[in-house]
């Protein structure tokens, strides 16, 4: 299963192939385009920095509330 998101300004296109890749991309986008760093994002998600780093490099996956909160935070970021 594959999903595609396109933004008109700036011209950005993302293709998500599996859940772990999606989380990695969401984290990367939040770190790159928001004022958050890894420690701040981990604090917001109420998880350890080590777990967030593992998800960021694709070695682990967020489950349950942290996964939901990551997606919600990303959507809030996009809406601003």
Secondary structure, DSSP 4 states (H G I P E B T S, - for coil): --EEEEETTTTEEEEE-SHHHHHHHHHHHHHHHSS--HHHHHHHHTS-HHHHHHHHTTS----THHHHHHHHHHHHHHH-
